[in-house]
Amino acid sequence: MNEAIDSFLGFIQDIDPVLRTVLAGVAIMLETSVLVGLIVPGDTVVLVASTGVDGILEYLSLAVVIIAGALVGESIGFAIGRYFGPKLRGGTLGARLGPERLAKADRFVDRRGGIAVFISRFLPVFHSVVPMVAGMSTMRYRRFMAWTTPACTLWSFIYVSVGAGAAETYRELKDQFDWAGWVFIGIFVVFSLLVWVVKHFLMRFTNRSAGEDVTEITGDSAGSSR
């Protein structure tokens, strides 16, 4: 197991730190843009990239770039909703997302406003749909950014810290214990379970806020990684 983990971490660290950081930022930007965010696993890219972090400078650089990428992506989604919302609802994008999804996202934003924007960062699919819906609403961009910036910042530091922490823990243990690789994997398993629990409770709050079962927006459950 340790040999496999060594190969994986070695491969990630061999990638130029600047390139690795930029790719992670672009992945998050795409994830938080409409439609692309439904298929690009930005959170997975961030976790993988963060395992290659070497030192506080790379840690902070990755976190800042992830925050910037998320904010750019959400701003793009907001702008699309603000300037092209009516056309998109009746076009291919609206059909792709489904009128039910858009209607329920509408109710969530209308009833919870900024809180809906903050929470959406931590919910699958919502973090791609809500920026566009917020742009279609009467919410001002300044207010949108005031709520999404702290959410993106918190999300970024959590994910980068978990990935970097798991890799650092493994490196400290691998020369002493043959089962260090299982600790590395266990950290991600525990983190995934915690993420599932948090998303479950956030989705229950979202359900109550929309006045009906909005789990349909995310397909089947809130446990998705995206």
N, C-alpha and C positions, 0 to 999 in steps of 0.2 A: 504493500500500500504506500509506504513512504517513497519508494522509487517513482511510483506513478505521480504522486503529489509533487515531488521534486521536479519531474519533467514538465508538469503543467506550470508550476510557478516559474521555472527557468525560462520557459517559452514566453510567458507574459513579461517577465523582467527584461528579456532580450529585445523586446519591442522598444523603440525609442520613446522615452518618457513623454516627450512633447507630442509625438504622434498618438500615443496611447491616450493621452489626456484629451486631445482634440477629437479623436474618434468617439470617445465616451460622451463628450459634450454634444457632438452632432447627433449621436444616437438618441440622447434625451430630447434634443430639439425636435427631431422627427417624431419621437414618441408622443410629444405633447401637441403635435399638429394634427389636424383633422384627417381621419382615415388612416394615415400612416401609423398613428398611435395605436391603432387596433391590431397591428401586426408586428411592429418593431418592439422587441422586449428590452426596452431601455434600462429597466432596473437590473436585469441580468448582465447587461453590458457594463454597467457601473460596478457591480459586485466583482466581476472578473477583472476589470481594469484596476480596481482598488487593491487587489491582491499583489499587484506589482509595485505598489507604493514603497519607496525607499527614502525615509526621512520626512521631517515635518514640512519641508518646502514642497515636496511632491504631493504630500497629503493635502495641504492647503490649496495648492494649485488645482488639483483635481476637483476638490470640493467647490471652489469658486467657479471653475469652468462648467461644472454640472449645474450649478445654480443659474449661471448666465444662459446656458443652453435651454434649460427648462423655461426661463422667463422669455427668451426669444420665441420658443415654440408656442408658449401660451399666448404671447402677444400676437403671433401670426394667426392663431385660432380666433382670438378676439377680433382682429381686423377683418378676417374673412366673414365672421358673423355680422359685424357692423356694416360692412359695405356690400356684401353679397348674400346676406341672410335670406331675404325673400326668394331670390332666384334659386338658391341652393335647396331650400325646403321643397320646391316643386321639381327639382332636377334629379340628376343621378345620385348626387351625394345624399339628398333627402331620402331617396329610395333605399340607398345602401344602409343608412343609419336606421331607417324605419320611422314612420310618423309617431309611433307609440313611444319610442325612445326619446325623440325630440320633445314630445309633449310632456313626458314625465320629467325630463331634465329642465324644461321650462318651469314647471310647477316648483321644482326643488329650488331653482334660482330665485323665482319670484317670492317664495315664502321665506327663504333663509338668507338671501342676498349674499353678503360677503362671507358668511360662515359656510355657505354652500361652495363657494370658490375655494376656501381653505381646505375643507374636507375632501373635495374632489381630487386633490393631489394624491391622496392616499387610497383612492378607490379605483378598481380596474375599469377601463373604458371611460368612466366619468372624467378622468383627467384629460381625455382627448375631446370629449363632447362639451363639457361645461364652459370652457373658454369661448367656444363659438356661440353657445347659447347666451352667455353673458354679453357678448358683443351684439346679439340681436335684441337684448333687453334695453331698458333705460339706464342701466348701470354705466357710470362713467369709467373711462379707462384708468383714471387716477385711483378710484376706489378699488377697481379690480386688482391693480398692481399692489395696493396697500395690503390686500388680503392674500394674494398669491405669493408675494415675495417671502414672507416668513414661512409659509408652507413649503415652498421649494427649498428654502435654506435648511429647515429642519429635516426634510426628506433627504437632502443631499448629504448632510453630515452623518445622519444615521446609517445610510447605505455605505458611504465611503469608510466610516469607522468600523463597521462590521467586517467588510472585506479586508481592510488593512489589518485589523485586529486578529482575524482568523489566521492570516498568513504569518504575522509576527509571532503569534502563539505557537504555530507549527514549527517555525524555524528555531524557536527556543527549546522545543521539546524533542525534535527529531533525532538529535545525537544521543539522547538519553533513553528514549522509549520507542519501541517498534510500533506501538499503537498511536503514535503522534498523528498519523494520517487520519485516523478515525476521529480524533479530537477536532481536526480541521473540518471534516465533513459534518461532525456533530454540531459544530457552531452554526453552520448554515441550516441544518435541519431544525434546530431550536429556533433560530431566527425566523425561518419560514413559518413555523407554527405560531410564533408570536404575531407575525404579520397577519396570518389568517384570523387569529382571534380579534385583533384590532379592527381589521376590515369587517369582520362579522358584526361587531358592535356599532361601527360607523354606518354599516348598511342598515341596521335596525333603526338607527336614528334617521337615516335618509328615508326609509320607508314611512316612518311616522310623519316626517316633514312633507313628503309628497302626498300623504293621505291614502296611499295604496302600495301594493307590492311592486317596488321598482327594481327588484332583483332581475326582472326581465331585461333591464337595460344592459346588464352585464352578461346576459346569456343564461347562466344557470346558478352561479354562486358568486360570493364575494371573495372566494379563495384564490382566484386567479392571480398570477404573479404580476399581471399588468393592470 
